[in-house]
Amino acid sequence: CSSDLGEQSRSPPRCNFPLRVSKMVQRLTYRRQCRYNTKSNKQRIVKTPGGKLTFQAVKKASKGPKCGDCGKALIGLPRLRPMEYRRLKNREKRVSRAYGGSRCAKCVRTRIVRAFLIEEQKCVKQVLAEKLSQAKEASGSSKKKSKK
């Protein structure tokens, strides 16, 4: 605001910009018993058809189920809060696959391949051990014959 210093009048100072008149804001009160702005008591302001503003309670956003091995989000399962998972049926909580609802498909595939390769390795070890024992047996029997 700029005021004329030369004039000694008691008129209010002149302003170059318009004054903003603030409107009255409607006060809102919580509709539940918790009166503090906590993580579990978040609210949205909603305008009702009657023109009033009211609070609407907002549920916590859930993170959803994750794979136990790699930590990625599991596909095909709903993102719900833990209590809501308990209300679901078993077919809604998991996917129809081995480790469905616990591990992702990629991790299950790697587990199956790893188990198969370990079994194959055991078989190869057994075959090699049998060949070695047969070779020792054959060399041992030939030595016995030559001594006699």
DSSP file with accessible surface (Angstrom, degrees, kcal/mol):
  #  RESIDUE AA STRUCTURE BP1 BP2  ACC     N-H-->O    O-->H-N    N-H-->O    O-->H-N    TCO  KAPPA ALPHA  PHI   PSI    X-CA   Y-CA   Z-CA
    1    1 A a              0   0   99      0, 0.0     2,-0.5     0, 0.0    14,-0.2   0.000 360.0 360.0 360.0 143.6    0.0    0.0    0.0
    2    2 A S  B     -A   14   0A  62     12,-1.3    12,-0.6     2,-0.0     2,-0.3  -0.962 360.0-170.7-120.0 130.0    1.2    3.5   -0.7
    3    3 A S        -     0   0   65     -2,-0.5     2,-0.6    10,-0.2    12,-0.0  -0.899  30.6-110.1-118.4 149.3    0.0    6.5    1.3
    4    4 A D        -     0   0   82     -2,-0.3     3,-0.0     1,-0.2    -2,-0.0  -0.684  25.9-169.5 -78.2 117.0    0.6   10.2    0.7
    5    5 A L  S    S+     0   0  145     -2,-0.6    -1,-0.2     1,-0.2     0, 0.0   0.770  81.3  63.1 -78.5 -25.6    3.0   11.4    3.3
    6    6 A G  S    S+     0   0   74      2,-0.1     2,-0.4     0, 0.0    -1,-0.2   0.863  91.7  73.6 -67.8 -35.2    2.5   15.1    2.4
    7    7 A E        -     0   0  102      1,-0.1    -4,-0.0    -3,-0.0     0, 0.0  -0.635  64.3-162.1 -83.0 134.0   -1.2   15.0    3.4
    8    8 A Q        +     0   0  171     -2,-0.4    -1,-0.1     2,-0.0     2,-0.1  -0.011  44.9 133.7-101.3  27.5   -1.9   14.9    7.1
    9    9 A S        -     0   0   67      1,-0.1    -2,-0.0     3,-0.0     0, 0.0  -0.408  60.9-130.5 -77.1 159.5   -5.4   13.6    6.7
   10   10 A R        +     0   0  248     -2,-0.1    -1,-0.1     2,-0.0    -2,-0.0   0.104  63.7 126.9 -98.3  25.4   -6.7   10.8    8.7
   11   11 A S  S    S-     0   0   74      1,-0.1     3,-0.1     3,-0.0    -2,-0.0  -0.475  71.1 -93.2 -78.3 152.6   -8.1    8.9    5.8
   12   12 A P        -     0   0  106      0, 0.0    -1,-0.1     0, 0.0    -3,-0.0  -0.277  51.9 -91.0 -64.6 151.9   -7.1    5.2    5.4
   13   13 A P        -     0   0   81      0, 0.0     2,-0.3     0, 0.0   -10,-0.2  -0.323  42.2-113.6 -64.9 146.6   -4.1    4.6    3.2
   14   14 A R  B     -A    2   0A 156    -12,-0.6   -12,-1.3    -3,-0.1     2,-0.4  -0.621  28.7-153.2 -81.4 140.0   -4.8    3.9   -0.5
   15   15 A a        -     0   0   50     -2,-0.3     4,-0.1   -14,-0.2   -12,-0.0  -0.906  15.1-152.0-115.8 141.5   -4.0    0.5   -1.8
   16   16 A N  S    S+     0   0  140     -2,-0.4    -1,-0.1     2,-0.1    -2,-0.0   0.642  83.7  54.8 -82.2 -17.7   -3.1   -0.4   -5.4
   17   17 A F  S    S-     0   0  119      1,-0.0     2,-0.1     0, 0.0    -2,-0.1  -0.883  94.5-101.5-116.8 152.8   -4.5   -3.9   -5.1
   18   18 A P        -     0   0  115      0, 0.0     2,-0.2     0, 0.0    -2,-0.1  -0.401  36.5-114.4 -73.6 145.9   -7.9   -5.0   -3.9
   19   19 A L        -     0   0  140     -2,-0.1     2,-0.5    -4,-0.1    -4,-0.0  -0.569  27.5-126.9 -75.3 140.6   -8.4   -6.3   -0.4
   20   20 A R        -     0   0  243     -2,-0.2     2,-0.6     2,-0.0    -1,-0.0  -0.790  13.9-150.2 -91.8 128.5   -9.4  -10.0   -0.1
   21   21 A V        -     0   0  135     -2,-0.5     2,-0.3     0, 0.0    -2,-0.0  -0.866  16.9-138.3 -97.9 118.6  -12.4  -10.7    1.9
   22   22 A S        -     0   0  111     -2,-0.6     2,-0.2     1,-0.0     3,-0.0  -0.616  13.7-134.3 -80.7 138.3  -12.1  -14.1    3.5
   23   23 A K        -     0   0  187     -2,-0.3     2,-0.3     1,-0.1    -1,-0.0  -0.522  28.0 -98.1 -85.0 157.6  -15.2  -16.3    3.6
   24   24 A M        -     0   0  184     -2,-0.2     2,-0.4     1,-0.0    -1,-0.1  -0.585  38.6-141.2 -73.6 131.8  -16.3  -18.2    6.6
   25   25 A V        -     0   0  122     -2,-0.3     2,-0.3    -3,-0.0    -1,-0.0  -0.821  17.7-115.7 -98.6 136.1  -15.2  -21.8    6.4
   26   26 A Q        -     0   0   84     -2,-0.4     2,-0.2     1,-0.1    -1,-0.0  -0.514  30.4-128.7 -71.4 130.1  -17.5  -24.5    7.6
   27   27 A R        -     0   0  233     -2,-0.3     2,-0.4     1,-0.0    26,-0.1  -0.583  21.0-153.0 -80.3 143.2  -16.0  -26.3   10.6
   28   28 A L        -     0   0   46     -2,-0.2     2,-0.4    26,-0.1    26,-0.1  -0.916   5.7-161.2-118.6 144.1  -15.9  -30.1   10.5
   29   29 A T        -     0   0  117     -2,-0.4    26,-0.4    26,-0.0     2,-0.0  -0.921  31.2 -99.8-121.5 149.4  -15.9  -32.5   13.3
   30   30 A Y        -     0   0   70     -2,-0.4     5,-0.0     1,-0.1    13,-0.0  -0.361  22.2-150.3 -63.1 145.4  -14.8  -36.1   13.4
   31   31 A R  S    S+     0   0  176      3,-0.0     2,-0.2    -2,-0.0    -1,-0.1   0.541  76.2  59.3 -96.2 -10.0  -17.7  -38.6   13.1
   32   32 A R  S    S-     0   0  166      2,-0.3    -2,-0.0     9,-0.1     9,-0.0  -0.550  96.2-100.2-109.5-175.7  -16.0  -41.3   15.0
   33   33 A Q  S    S+     0   0  192     -2,-0.2     2,-0.4     2,-0.0    -3,-0.1   0.749  93.4  91.5 -82.3 -24.2  -14.7  -41.4   18.6
   34   34 A C        -     0   0   50      1,-0.1    -2,-0.3     2,-0.0    -3,-0.0  -0.587  52.3-175.0 -73.3 125.5  -11.0  -40.9   17.8
   35   35 A R        +     0   0  183     -2,-0.4     2,-0.3    -4,-0.1    -1,-0.1   0.338  51.8  86.8-105.7   8.0  -10.4  -37.2   17.9
   36   36 A Y  S    S-     0   0  154      1,-0.0     2,-2.0     0, 0.0    -2,-0.0  -0.801  82.6-114.3-112.8 154.6   -6.7  -37.1   16.8
   37   37 A N        +     0   0  113     -2,-0.3     2,-0.1     3,-0.1     5,-0.1  -0.506  60.1 152.9 -85.1  74.2   -5.2  -36.9   13.4
   38   38 A T    >   -     0   0   54     -2,-2.0     3,-1.2     3,-0.1    -4,-0.0  -0.430  61.2 -99.2 -98.8 175.7   -3.5  -40.4   13.5
   39   39 A K  T 3  S+     0   0  168      1,-0.3     3,-0.5    -2,-0.1    -1,-0.1   0.845 124.6  46.2 -63.2 -33.0   -2.6  -42.8   10.7
   40   40 A S  T 3  S+     0   0   82      1,-0.2    -1,-0.3    20,-0.0    20,-0.1   0.458 108.0  58.9 -90.0   0.6   -5.7  -44.8   11.4
   41   41 A N    <   +     0   0    7     -3,-1.2     2,-0.2    16,-0.1    -1,-0.2  -0.246  68.2 148.9-124.1  43.0   -8.0  -41.8   11.5
   42   42 A K        -     0   0   93     -3,-0.5    16,-2.5    16,-0.4     2,-0.3  -0.585  25.7-164.8 -79.8 145.1   -7.6  -40.2    8.1
   43   43 A Q  E     -B   57   0B  39     14,-0.2     2,-0.4    -2,-0.2    14,-0.2  -0.907  15.2-147.6-131.6 152.6  -10.5  -38.3    6.6
   44   44 A R  E     -B   56   0B 145     12,-2.7    12,-2.5    -2,-0.3     2,-0.6  -0.945  23.7-124.9-114.8 144.5  -11.7  -36.9    3.3
   45   45 A I  E     -B   55   0B 103     -2,-0.4     2,-0.4    10,-0.2    10,-0.2  -0.778  34.7-177.8 -90.2 124.8  -13.8  -33.8    3.0
   46   46 A V  E     -B   54   0B  39      8,-2.9     8,-2.8    -2,-0.6     2,-0.6  -0.964  23.8-134.3-125.6 138.5  -17.0  -34.6    1.0
   47   47 A K  E     -B   53   0B 150     -2,-0.4     6,-0.2     6,-0.2     5,-0.0  -0.828  24.5-143.0 -93.2 125.2  -19.8  -32.3   -0.1
   48   48 A T    >   -     0   0   42      4,-3.0     3,-2.2    -2,-0.6    -1,-0.0  -0.364  27.8-103.8 -80.8 164.8  -23.2  -33.8    0.5
   49   49 A P  T 3  S+     0   0  148      0, 0.0    -1,-0.1     0, 0.0    -2,-0.0   0.797 122.1  61.7 -59.8 -23.8  -26.2  -33.3   -1.8
   50   50 A G  T 3  S-     0   0   73      2,-0.1     3,-0.1     1,-0.1    -3,-0.0   0.513 120.7-108.6 -79.1  -5.0  -27.5  -30.8    0.7
   51   51 A G  S <  S+     0   0   39     -3,-2.2     2,-0.2     1,-0.3    -1,-0.1   0.434  77.0 128.9  95.3  -2.4  -24.4  -28.6    0.2
   52   52 A K        -     0   0  131     -5,-0.0    -4,-3.0     1,-0.0     2,-0.4  -0.554  56.7-126.7 -84.7 155.2  -22.8  -29.3    3.6
   53   53 A L  E     +B   47   0B  54     -6,-0.2     2,-0.3    -2,-0.2    -6,-0.2  -0.856  35.2 172.7 -97.4 133.3  -19.2  -30.4    4.0
   54   54 A T  E     -B   46   0B  35     -8,-2.8    -8,-2.9    -2,-0.4     2,-0.3  -0.924  32.7-107.8-135.8 162.5  -18.7  -33.6    6.0
   55   55 A F  E     -B   45   0B  35    -26,-0.4     2,-0.4    -2,-0.3   -10,-0.2  -0.716  25.6-163.5 -87.5 140.8  -15.8  -35.9    6.9
   56   56 A Q  E     -B   44   0B  85    -12,-2.5   -12,-2.7    -2,-0.3     2,-0.1  -0.997  24.6-119.8-123.7 127.3  -15.6  -39.4    5.3
   57   57 A A  E     -B   43   0B  36     -2,-0.4     2,-0.5   -14,-0.2   -14,-0.2  -0.410  23.3-148.1 -68.8 137.9  -13.3  -41.9    6.8
   58   58 A V        -     0   0   61    -16,-2.5   -16,-0.4    -2,-0.1     2,-0.1  -0.921  11.0-133.3-108.8 130.1  -10.6  -43.2    4.6
   59   59 A K        -     0   0  164     -2,-0.5     2,-0.1     1,-0.1   -18,-0.1  -0.450  33.4 -94.4 -76.8 156.5   -9.3  -46.8    5.0
   60   60 A K        -     0   0   93     -2,-0.1     2,-0.3   -20,-0.1    -1,-0.1  -0.444  39.4-116.4 -68.0 141.7   -5.6  -47.5    5.1
   61   61 A A        -     0   0   92     -2,-0.1     2,-0.2    -3,-0.1    -1,-0.1  -0.622  31.4-136.9 -78.2 135.2   -4.1  -48.5    1.7
   62   62 A S        -     0   0   16     -2,-0.3    19,-0.1    17,-0.3    17,-0.1  -0.631   8.1-143.5 -96.0 155.2   -2.7  -52.0    1.8
   63   63 A K        -     0   0  169     -2,-0.2    -1,-0.1    17,-0.1    18,-0.1   0.701  41.7-138.9 -86.8 -23.3    0.5  -53.1    0.3
   64   64 A G        -     0   0   19     16,-0.4    15,-0.1     9,-0.1    -1,-0.1   0.044  34.8 -44.3  85.3 165.7   -0.7  -56.5   -0.9
   65   65 A P        -     0   0   30      0, 0.0     9,-2.2     0, 0.0     2,-0.3  -0.399  56.2-160.7 -73.5 143.9    0.9  -59.9   -0.8
   66   66 A K  B     -C   73   0C 101      7,-0.3     7,-0.2    -2,-0.1     2,-0.2  -0.861  27.5 -95.7-121.6 157.1    4.5  -60.3   -1.8
   67   67 A C     >  -     0   0    5      5,-3.1     4,-0.9    -2,-0.3    36,-0.2  -0.487  27.6-139.0 -69.4 137.7    6.6  -63.2   -2.9
   68   68 A G  T  4 S+     0   0   51     34,-1.7    -1,-0.1    -2,-0.2    35,-0.1   0.727  97.1  39.0 -72.8 -21.9    8.5  -64.7    0.1
   69   69 A D  T  4 S+     0   0   79     33,-0.2    -1,-0.1     3,-0.1    34,-0.1   0.919 132.0  15.9 -91.5 -56.7   11.7  -65.3   -2.0
   70   70 A C  T  4 S-     0   0   67      2,-0.1    -2,-0.1    34,-0.0    33,-0.0   0.661  91.5-126.8 -99.3 -17.7   12.1  -62.2   -4.3
   71   71 A G     <  +     0   0   40     -4,-0.9    -3,-0.1     1,-0.3     2,-0.1   0.515  57.6 142.1  87.3   4.9    9.7  -59.8   -2.7
   72   72 A K        -     0   0  129     -6,-0.1    -5,-3.1     1,-0.1    -1,-0.3  -0.416  61.5 -93.1 -77.0 157.7    7.7  -58.9   -5.8
   73   73 A A  B     -C   66   0C  66     -7,-0.2     2,-0.3    -2,-0.1    -7,-0.3  -0.449  43.3-116.5 -69.1 138.8    3.9  -58.4   -5.6
   74   74 A L    >   -     0   0   18     -9,-2.2     3,-0.7    -2,-0.1     2,-0.3  -0.629  25.0-132.1 -81.9 134.7    1.9  -61.6   -6.2
   75   75 A I  T 3  S+     0   0  157     -2,-0.3    26,-0.2     1,-0.2    -1,-0.0  -0.615  83.9  27.8 -86.4 141.3   -0.3  -61.5   -9.3
   76   76 A G  T 3  S+     0   0   68     -2,-0.3    -1,-0.2     1,-0.3    18,-0.1   0.489  94.6 104.3  92.9   3.3   -3.9  -62.7   -9.0
   77   77 A L  S <  S-     0   0   20     -3,-0.7    -1,-0.3   -12,-0.1    16,-0.1  -0.936  71.9-113.9-118.5 142.2   -4.5  -61.9   -5.4
   78   78 A P        -     0   0   49      0, 0.0     2,-1.0     0, 0.0   -14,-0.0  -0.371  22.3-122.5 -72.9 151.0   -6.4  -58.9   -4.0
   79   79 A R        +     0   0  166    -15,-0.1     2,-0.3   -17,-0.1   -17,-0.3  -0.813  54.8 149.2 -93.5  97.3   -4.7  -56.1   -2.1
   80   80 A L        -     0   0   45     -2,-1.0   -16,-0.4   -19,-0.1   -17,-0.1  -0.806  51.3 -95.7-125.5 167.5   -6.6  -56.1    1.2
   81   81 A R    >>  -     0   0   85     -2,-0.3     4,-1.6   -19,-0.1     3,-0.6  -0.451  46.7-104.1 -76.9 157.0   -6.0  -55.4    4.8
   82   82 A P  H 3> S+     0   0   77      0, 0.0     4,-1.3     0, 0.0     3,-0.2   0.871 120.1  51.9 -55.1 -39.6   -5.1  -58.4    7.0
   83   83 A M  H 3> S+     0   0   98      1,-0.2     4,-0.8     2,-0.2     3,-0.1   0.879 107.4  53.1 -67.3 -33.6   -8.5  -58.6    8.6
   84   84 A E  H <> S+     0   0   47     -3,-0.6     4,-0.5     1,-0.2     3,-0.3   0.811 102.1  59.3 -71.8 -28.2  -10.2  -58.6    5.2
   85   85 A Y  H >< S+     0   0   47     -4,-1.6     3,-1.0     1,-0.2    -1,-0.2   0.864  99.6  57.9 -64.2 -35.1   -8.0  -61.5    4.1
   86   86 A R  H 3< S+     0   0  171     -4,-1.3    -1,-0.2     1,-0.3    -2,-0.2   0.802 102.7  53.7 -66.7 -27.1   -9.4  -63.6    7.0
   87   87 A R  H 3< S+     0   0  176     -4,-0.8    -1,-0.3    -3,-0.3    -2,-0.2   0.623  92.3  96.2 -81.1 -13.5  -12.9  -63.1    5.6
   88   88 A L  S << S-     0   0   38     -3,-1.0     2,-0.1    -4,-0.5     5,-0.0  -0.357  80.1-109.5 -75.3 158.7  -12.0  -64.4    2.2
   89   89 A K    >>  -     0   0  125      1,-0.1     3,-1.0    -2,-0.1     4,-0.9  -0.441  32.0-108.5 -78.5 162.9  -12.6  -67.9    1.0
   90   90 A N  H >> S+     0   0   95      1,-0.3     4,-0.8     2,-0.2     3,-0.7   0.870 118.4  56.2 -63.4 -36.1   -9.5  -70.1    0.5
   91   91 A R  H 34 S+     0   0  173      1,-0.2    -1,-0.3     2,-0.2     3,-0.1   0.752 107.3  50.4 -69.7 -21.2   -9.9  -70.1   -3.3
   92   92 A E  H <4 S+     0   0   70     -3,-1.0    -1,-0.2     1,-0.2    -2,-0.2   0.648 105.5  57.3 -87.3 -15.2   -9.7  -66.3   -3.2
   93   93 A K  H << S+     0   0   69     -4,-0.9     2,-0.3    -3,-0.7    -2,-0.2   0.619 111.7  29.9 -90.0 -14.8   -6.6  -66.2   -1.1
   94   94 A R  S  < S-     0   0  133     -4,-0.8     2,-0.3    -3,-0.1     7,-0.2  -0.892  73.5-113.9-141.5 170.6   -4.3  -68.3   -3.3
   95   95 A V        -     0   0   40     -2,-0.3     2,-2.0     2,-0.1     5,-0.2  -0.827  40.3-107.0-105.5 145.9   -3.6  -69.2   -6.9
   96   96 A S  S    S+     0   0  127     -2,-0.3     2,-0.3    -5,-0.1     5,-0.0  -0.499  87.1  87.6 -77.9  83.0   -4.1  -72.8   -8.1
   97   97 A R  S >  S-     0   0  107     -2,-2.0     3,-2.0     3,-0.0     2,-0.1  -0.955  92.5 -71.2-163.8 162.4   -0.5  -73.8   -8.4
   98   98 A A  T 3  S+     0   0   63     -2,-0.3     3,-0.1     1,-0.3     5,-0.1  -0.472 125.0   8.1 -62.9 136.0    2.2  -75.2   -6.1
   99   99 A Y  T >> S+     0   0  122      1,-0.2     4,-2.7    -2,-0.1     3,-1.8   0.727  93.0 170.9  60.8  23.1    3.1  -72.5   -3.6
  100  100 A G  T <4  +     0   0   13     -3,-2.0    -1,-0.2     1,-0.3     4,-0.1  -0.448  65.4  17.8 -66.3 131.9    0.2  -70.4   -4.9
  101  101 A G  T 34 S+     0   0   28      2,-0.4    -1,-0.3    -2,-0.2     3,-0.1   0.387 127.4  56.1  87.5  -4.1   -0.4  -67.3   -2.7
  102  102 A S  T <4 S+     0   0   49     -3,-1.8   -34,-1.7     1,-0.4     2,-0.3   0.672 108.6  26.7-123.4 -43.2    3.1  -67.6   -1.2
  103  103 A R  S  < S-     0   0   52     -4,-2.7    -1,-0.4   -36,-0.2    -2,-0.4  -0.930  78.1-113.7-125.6 151.6    5.7  -67.6   -4.0
  104  104 A C     >  -     0   0   21     -2,-0.3     4,-2.1    -3,-0.1     5,-0.2  -0.324  34.9-105.7 -78.3 166.2    5.6  -66.1   -7.5
  105  105 A A  H  > S+     0   0   40      1,-0.2     4,-2.4     2,-0.2     5,-0.2   0.872 118.1  54.2 -63.3 -37.5    5.6  -68.3  -10.6
  106  106 A K  H  > S+     0   0  132      1,-0.2     4,-2.4     2,-0.2    -1,-0.2   0.923 109.4  46.9 -65.0 -43.0    9.3  -67.5  -11.4
  107  107 A C  H  > S+     0   0   14      2,-0.2     4,-2.2     1,-0.2    -1,-0.2   0.881 111.2  51.8 -67.8 -36.5   10.5  -68.5   -8.0
  108  108 A V  H  X S+     0   0    7     -4,-2.1     4,-2.5     2,-0.2    -2,-0.2   0.926 109.4  51.0 -63.9 -42.2    8.5  -71.7   -8.1
  109  109 A R  H  X S+     0   0  153     -4,-2.4     4,-2.6     1,-0.2     5,-0.2   0.936 110.6  47.8 -60.6 -45.6   10.0  -72.5  -11.5
  110  110 A T  H  X S+     0   0   65     -4,-2.4     4,-2.7     1,-0.2    -1,-0.2   0.894 110.8  52.3 -64.9 -36.5   13.5  -72.0  -10.1
  111  111 A R  H  X S+     0   0   64     -4,-2.2     4,-2.5     2,-0.2    -1,-0.2   0.920 111.1  46.6 -63.1 -43.8   12.8  -74.1   -7.1
  112  112 A I  H  X S+     0   0  106     -4,-2.5     4,-2.5     2,-0.2    -2,-0.2   0.938 114.3  47.0 -65.1 -44.7   11.5  -77.0   -9.3
  113  113 A V  H  X S+     0   0   75     -4,-2.6     4,-2.8     1,-0.2     5,-0.2   0.924 112.3  50.4 -63.3 -42.3   14.5  -76.7  -11.6
  114  114 A R  H  X S+     0   0  148     -4,-2.7     4,-2.4    -5,-0.2    -1,-0.2   0.934 111.2  48.0 -62.2 -44.2   16.9  -76.6   -8.6
  115  115 A A  H  X S+     0   0   55     -4,-2.5     4,-2.3     1,-0.2    -1,-0.2   0.919 112.4  49.7 -63.3 -41.0   15.4  -79.7   -7.0
  116  116 A F  H  X S+     0   0  120     -4,-2.5     4,-2.6     1,-0.2    -2,-0.2   0.930 111.4  48.2 -63.4 -44.1   15.5  -81.6  -10.4
  117  117 A L  H  X S+     0   0   99     -4,-2.8     4,-2.4     1,-0.2    -1,-0.2   0.879 109.8  52.2 -67.0 -35.7   19.2  -80.7  -10.9
  118  118 A I  H  X S+     0   0   75     -4,-2.4     4,-2.2    -5,-0.2    -1,-0.2   0.928 110.9  47.8 -64.3 -42.8   20.1  -81.7   -7.3
  119  119 A E  H  X S+     0   0  103     -4,-2.3     4,-2.2     1,-0.2    -2,-0.2   0.913 111.5  50.5 -63.5 -41.6   18.4  -85.1   -7.9
  120  120 A E  H  X S+     0   0   89     -4,-2.6     4,-2.5     1,-0.2    -1,-0.2   0.903 108.7  52.2 -61.9 -40.3   20.2  -85.5  -11.2
  121  121 A Q  H  X S+     0   0  119     -4,-2.4     4,-2.6     1,-0.2    -1,-0.2   0.908 107.9  51.3 -63.9 -39.6   23.5  -84.7   -9.5
  122  122 A K  H  X S+     0   0  120     -4,-2.2     4,-2.3     1,-0.2    -1,-0.2   0.919 110.3  49.3 -62.2 -42.7   22.8  -87.4   -6.9
  123  123 A C  H  X S+     0   0   61     -4,-2.2     4,-2.5     2,-0.2    -2,-0.2   0.913 110.9  49.6 -63.1 -42.9   22.1  -89.9   -9.6
  124  124 A V  H  X S+     0   0   79     -4,-2.5     4,-2.7     1,-0.2     5,-0.2   0.922 110.5  50.4 -63.3 -42.0   25.4  -89.0  -11.5
  125  125 A K  H  X S+     0   0  140     -4,-2.6     4,-2.5     1,-0.2    -1,-0.2   0.912 110.7  49.7 -60.9 -42.8   27.4  -89.3   -8.3
  126  126 A Q  H  X S+     0   0  118     -4,-2.3     4,-2.4     2,-0.2    -2,-0.2   0.928 111.0  48.4 -64.1 -42.9   25.9  -92.7   -7.6
  127  127 A V  H  X S+     0   0   73     -4,-2.5     4,-2.3     1,-0.2    -2,-0.2   0.925 112.7  48.2 -64.1 -44.3   26.7  -93.9  -11.2
  128  128 A L  H  X S+     0   0   95     -4,-2.7     4,-2.5     1,-0.2    -1,-0.2   0.907 110.5  51.8 -62.8 -39.8   30.3  -92.7  -10.9
  129  129 A A  H  X S+     0   0   57     -4,-2.5     4,-2.5    -5,-0.2    -1,-0.2   0.908 109.6  49.6 -63.9 -40.6   30.7  -94.3   -7.5
  130  130 A E  H  X S+     0   0   97     -4,-2.4     4,-2.5     2,-0.2    -2,-0.2   0.918 110.7  49.9 -63.6 -42.2   29.4  -97.6   -9.0
  131  131 A K  H  X S+     0   0  133     -4,-2.3     4,-2.5     2,-0.2    -2,-0.2   0.923 111.5  48.7 -63.2 -42.5   31.9  -97.4  -11.9
  132  132 A L  H  X S+     0   0  114     -4,-2.5     4,-2.7     1,-0.2     5,-0.2   0.923 111.5  49.0 -63.5 -42.4   34.8  -96.7   -9.6
  133  133 A S  H  X S+     0   0   60     -4,-2.5     4,-2.4     1,-0.2    -1,-0.2   0.905 112.1  48.7 -66.2 -37.7   33.8  -99.6   -7.3
  134  134 A Q  H  X S+     0   0  124     -4,-2.5     4,-2.7     2,-0.2    -1,-0.2   0.909 111.5  49.7 -66.5 -39.5   33.6 -101.9  -10.4
  135  135 A A  H  X S+     0   0   58     -4,-2.5     4,-2.6     2,-0.2     5,-0.2   0.920 112.7  46.8 -65.7 -41.7   37.0 -100.7  -11.7
  136  136 A K  H  X S+     0   0  152     -4,-2.7     4,-2.7     2,-0.2    -1,-0.2   0.908 112.7  50.2 -64.6 -41.0   38.6 -101.3   -8.3
  137  137 A E  H  X S+     0   0  148     -4,-2.4     4,-2.4    -5,-0.2    -2,-0.2   0.931 112.1  47.1 -63.5 -43.6   37.0 -104.7   -8.1
  138  138 A A  H  X S+     0   0   58     -4,-2.7     4,-1.9     2,-0.2    -2,-0.2   0.925 115.6  44.3 -66.2 -43.7   38.2 -105.6  -11.5
  139  139 A S  H  X S+     0   0   52     -4,-2.6     4,-1.8    -5,-0.2    -2,-0.2   0.896 113.5  52.0 -69.8 -35.3   41.7 -104.4  -10.8
  140  140 A G  H  X S+     0   0   28     -4,-2.7     4,-1.8    -5,-0.2    -2,-0.2   0.909 110.0  47.7 -67.8 -40.3   41.7 -106.1   -7.4
  141  141 A S  H  X S+     0   0   56     -4,-2.4     4,-1.9    -5,-0.2    -1,-0.2   0.886 110.5  52.2 -70.7 -34.1   40.7 -109.5   -8.8
  142  142 A S  H  X S+     0   0   64     -4,-1.9     4,-1.9    -5,-0.2    -1,-0.2   0.879 108.8  50.6 -70.3 -35.0   43.3 -109.3  -11.6
  143  143 A K  H  X S+     0   0  132     -4,-1.8     4,-1.8     2,-0.2    -1,-0.2   0.914 108.8  51.7 -67.2 -39.8   46.0 -108.6   -9.0
  144  144 A K  H  X S+     0   0  148     -4,-1.8     4,-1.4     1,-0.2    -2,-0.2   0.899 109.7  50.1 -64.6 -38.7   44.9 -111.5   -6.9
  145  145 A K  H  < S+     0   0  164     -4,-1.9    -1,-0.2     1,-0.2    -2,-0.2   0.895 109.1  50.9 -66.8 -38.5   45.1 -113.8  -10.0
  146  146 A S  H  < S+     0   0   94     -4,-1.9    -1,-0.2     1,-0.2    -2,-0.2   0.855 107.0  54.5 -71.3 -29.6   48.6 -112.6  -10.9
  147  147 A K  H  <        0   0  179     -4,-1.8    -1,-0.2    -5,-0.1    -2,-0.2   0.858 360.0 360.0 -71.0 -32.7   49.9 -113.3   -7.4
  148  148 A K     <        0   0  212     -4,-1.4    -3,-0.1    -5,-0.2    -4,-0.0   0.417 360.0 360.0 -75.9 360.0   48.7 -116.9   -7.5
